[in-house]
Amino acid sequence: MTNVKAFVFDAYGTLFDVFSVTKKCEELFPSKGDQISQTWRQKQLEYSYLRQMMGKYRPFSTVTRDALRYAVADVDAELSSDNEEQLLNAYKELTVYDEVPGVLKELEEQGMTLAIFSNGSHDMLDPLVKQSPLAEYIDHIISADDINQYKPTPASYTHALDSLELNRENILFMSSNGWDISGAKNFGFHTAWINRNEKPVEKLALEPDTIYSDLTGIKNWS
Amino acid sequence: MTNVKAFVFDAYGTLFDVFSVTKKCEELFPSKGDQISQTWRQKQLEYSYLRQMMGKYRPFSTVTRDALRYAVADVDAELSSDNEEQLLNAYKELTVYDEVPGVLKELEEQGMTLAIFSNGSHDMLDPLVKQSPLAEYIDHIISADDINQYKPTPASYTHALDSLELNRENILFMSSNGWDISGAKNFGFHTAWINRNEKPVEKLALEPDTIYSDLTGIKNWS
């Protein structure tokens, strides 16, 4: 049996469904929404990696805006400031996956510490959690932005650990992003990959401890 | 007038056309070749970024193999070791873009130092250059692998500089990869983005000094 005291969740794609952003893209850019939202997400990650490597850190809210501008330019469309604001605001109003509130409630009743740990800056994360049904269960909202780092650097996971005042072996980290699970595993957290899209394991020689298709799986975790 | 003494080129996609790899993918995995080669390239870059951030460096040849394995698994196909070897060997037999030999010849006649600077490890780069018509023009093959770094870290570009024994302002760096141009600009090289695919400029607040649609453009560079 492991001695887990805190369940730490990634936010985007793990607890919160970003599908509503895709929908909003399609609404504002008919027939181009899918491509825009895919490029947007890809560039959002890529820009965070590149900025980390170049030593040019900017908050995730800035990176998200820049990635959106690229994605719209990439399909030769125009992005008005009103549309830009609507799309960025959509990130603060995401819905949660169906099973999430029930699972979090159960874990809370078992006395577990529940935390979110995300690349998202607090200006994005705090309003998102506040408007969601998860607000009452989440004990800590931790952002890698507090120390100007992005996951998956070891320093970013160290920040989560320090914020929780626990040891690595007391943490179970959950994410739908394979690369995030690799980073957490590399750092020494217990890991559960929430593989919502039936993707292959990332070939980074850092296999997840457990894999579940959605968050209900972690109720069996031990 | 700038005082450029060395023309430094990225390899993959800049001098060498990776289309033949796509063709080989399609030959071995009919109807899935396009998707495999796209995912392969995307994961190849992503894994280099992630390994750099995690402090888990491996040579580009390893990362390229791992990315291929992911890409094939992602379309639920099987990768035999024979097919794997064929596809990895394709990277050592790439053709150059049509205009490249002529441009390099002209620059050499002007007494310029010509170098390749790539993430590719020497086991990939050296045979590639040797079998190409560029071998007679290239004075230096520099790999970021020599110091266990990946572009776009500042350390990687420092290595190119040290290898050439020049100052930053003596270098014109050319790449078809927008992120690579951002990294070189961030470091302080002169930059020319060879925008072969008519993509938007990366939104990283590091604009290229010049943009050309192919390599002939640099003949006008001053």
Interface residues (C-beta under 8 A of the other chain):
Chain A: Q42 K43 L45 E46 Y47 Y49 L50 R51 Q52 M53 M54 G55 K56 D66 A67 R69 Y70 A73 D74 Y150 P152 T153 P154 W179 S182 G183 N186 K199 P200 E202 K203 L204 A205 L206
Chain B: Q42 K43 L45 E46 Y47 Y49 L50 R51 Q52 M53 M54 G55 K56 D66 A67 R69 Y70 A73 D74 Y150 P152 T153 P154 W179 S182 G183 N186 K199 P200 E202 K203 L204 A205 L206
